[in-house]
Amino acid sequence: MASKQPENSLLGPEADSQRTLYPNVTGTSVVALKYKDGILMAADMGGSYGSTLRYKNVERMKAIGKHSLLGASGEISDFQEILRYLDDLILYDNMWDDGNSLGPKEVHNYLTRLMYNRRNKFNPLWNSLVLGGIKNGEKYLGTVSMIGVNFEDDHVATGFGNHLARPILRQEWHENLSFEDGVRLLEKCMRVLLYRDRSAINKLQIAKITEEGMTISQPYSLKTYWEFSAFENPTQGAVGSW
Amino acid sequence: MPKQQANWSPYDNNGGSCVAVAGADYCVIAADTRMSTGYNILTRDYSKICKLADKCVMASSGFQADVKALQKHLAARHLIYQHQHNKQMSCPAMAQLLSNTLYYKRFFPYYSFNVLGGLDNEGKGCVFTYDAVGSYEKVGYSSQGSGSTLIMPFLDNQLKSPSPLLLPVQDAVTPLAEAEAVDLVKTVFASASERDIYTGDKLEIVVINADGIGREYMDLRKD
């Protein structure tokens, strides 16, 4: 039975094939915290295709305008689309050429509206976003989920980071962390994630945003410690086991 | 390959409890500041209370993204009202607007459980309580949210208003003094935090009276 809908209609069963049902290439946790001079954010560089580690050089953190830093977990292609939307937003803001610029609060609000509106249309952008920045001395760190749940806090994380990193941050974060202490704290979180999140890889970047601007580290790997006595001579008590 | 069904829900419950109590010349609106998802706490410092007009405050719990969208919608409508009528919306007027706004999305609801509190045009306290699709009622006190099943019976015990069916019509607002009402609200949340896992961290209390709007905070259990 031929359908009478035009080809580009959003109604009917054909439209369902255009809606996101599940993510394909995904990034895992992003962790971020406020420190003395601004925001520090960490994310690894993995892009997983289901259980395969397909891409190992994915930059999941990008600078937005002069004052903000966006980190994303979830579908990488949706993150790229969000960057395109933000490009247009920042361009429009710059073209006014009036000395004003969108700060992190404004960008976070825009992203919240974007995610919520896509959720309303049942075609979500499958990401959890972390938006951090500093403008006129005021630090800001917020997060938005794929259904539009948003809030700001002194430290945030996405995905597994919520389960593994937030408890560490709740214990050890304090106001006015130095840069070195902030990095050390983030590395502690990322190391736990590396041990326990199977989609995490040992190649990460840490990005920093301050009044001066955004800098992102070269990719590097964390030292891991496997010298647990239980891991040495594991078959000692059970010959033939592994 | 058989057609894959969607495996995400457009809704989430971010928890929390809200309470409002109306007095002869004041109104107390309170909500905890915990935001959760599943068994996780997302943040301990999130306000569920929104000032909609000079004498009208709303506390909402449920799905945070919907709550935020609803607050923004009402704030925008209030701004238009001010431009058109050159005055603030009264609490009963805002109550009707909230009901209509919620029903408008009857077939894809705002998952938001609201209590509206404020002073009516005569300066008397009023509280309106809602469900997610806009059915509402003017009451002397109410609670909504994850702790409401624990809180409401206690408020009934302390503040029970006479049936609206009785004649002559009796007042629903409590004869309690403002300080006593605030104390009651603090007690109620301390108790709810003991047994409701989604209620805790901090309590935000807003008091509206003839002098304006006052705000205070109280710590709650963090577990």
Boltz contact constraints between the chains, C-beta under 6 A:
constraints:
  - contact:
      token1: [A, 21]
      token2: [B, 4]
      max_distance: 6.0
  - contact:
      token1: [A, 21]
      token2: [B, 6]
      max_distance: 6.0
  - contact:
      token1: [A, 116]
      token2: [B, 65]
      max_distance: 6.0
  - contact:
      token1: [A, 119]
      token2: [B, 10]
      max_distance: 6.0
  - contact:
      token1: [A, 147]
      token2: [B, 10]
      max_distance: 6.0
  - contact:
      token1: [A, 147]
      token2: [B, 65]
      max_distance: 6.0
  - contact:
      token1: [A, 148]
      token2: [B, 65]
      max_distance: 6.0
  - contact:
      token1: [A, 149]
      token2: [B, 64]
      max_distance: 6.0
  - contact:
      token1: [A, 149]
      token2: [B, 65]
      max_distance: 6.0
  - contact:
      token1: [A, 151]
      token2: [B, 35]
      max_distance: 6.0
  - contact:
      token1: [A, 151]
      token2: [B, 43]
      max_distance: 6.0
  - contact:
      token1: [A, 151]
      token2: [B, 46]
      max_distance: 6.0
  - contact:
      token1: [A, 153]
      token2: [B, 43]
      max_distance: 6.0
  - contact:
      token1: [A, 162]
      token2: [B, 40]
      max_distance: 6.0
